[in-house]
Amino acid sequence: MATELGITPGAYAKIERGETDPSVTRLIQIAGILEVDVASFFKEQPGAELNMAAEPAAQYITQPVSRSEFKAVVDTLHQLKIELAEVKKQLSLK
């Protein structure tokens, strides 16, 4: 996975262990490699910590995401949505 992302195995291991948060761009890259929609990283199913819809993804999962990590990502995405709406608004005024 690290090779496909163009990063060192150590850098990818930090993402896997939750020591560093991947950027939105990196999440998109990971989703592309796994051939899943980015939203699938954030969907919960009854009895599952994380829903990874595609079978190939299973080989990359070493730890489930915690609820606090999941909430942090959701909060970040919500903030990005707000900021994007503001940028669109500002661009439409020009």
N, C-alpha and C positions, 0 to 999 in steps of 0.2 A: 504494500500500500504506500509506504513512504517513497519508494522509487517512483511509483506512478504519480505521486503528488509533487515530486521534485524536491523533497525535503529529506533530512537525515532520519534514519530509523529512530534515533534518540528523540528527535523533535516530535515524530509521530507517536512515540511511546508516551511522551508527556501529555499529548492530547488524549490518548486512550486512558491514561491514569487520572485524568482530570486535573493535572498540574497546571495546564494552560488551556485556555479556551480558544477553539478555532475561530477564525474570522468567518463572516458570512460567505466570503469568496471561497474560503477553504471548505466550508460545509457544502457549498455547491459543487466543488471539485470532487469531494468524497461521494456525494450522491451520484454524480455522473459516473464515477468509477464503479460504484456498486449497482448502477443502473436502477436506482430508486428515486422517487420524488423526495425533495428535501423535507417536505411536510411529513413524510413517513418517519422521520427521526423524532417527531414530536407527538405522534398519535399513540394513545394508550389503549390497550385492549384489556378486558377483564382478566385478572390473574397474571398480567405481564407488565414488567417495568417499562419495556420499550418495544414498540412494534417495528420490526424491520421486515418489510413485506417480501423482499426478494431472497430466495435461497442462497445466492452467492454471497450475500452480506454476512451470513452466519460465520464464515471463516475469519472475519475481521473483528467480531465482537468478543471482547475479553472480559468486559465488566458492564453490568447494567448501569444506566444513568440514575442518579438519586433524584428524589422528588425536588430537592432544593436546587440541584443543577438544572433539572427540567424547568422549574419555575424561573430560574435566572435567564435561561434562553428565551422562554416565552415573554418575560418582561423586556428583554433586549429587543426582541422582534416587535413588540408592541411600541416601544420607544422609536424604533426605526420607522415604523409605519407612520407615526405622528410626524417625525422629522421629514419623511418623504412627502407627506401631504403639504407641509409648510413650504418645502422647496418647490413643489408643483404650483402652489398658490403664488409664490413670489415670481416664478417664471411666467405665469399667465398674466401677471400685472405689467410685465415689460413689453 
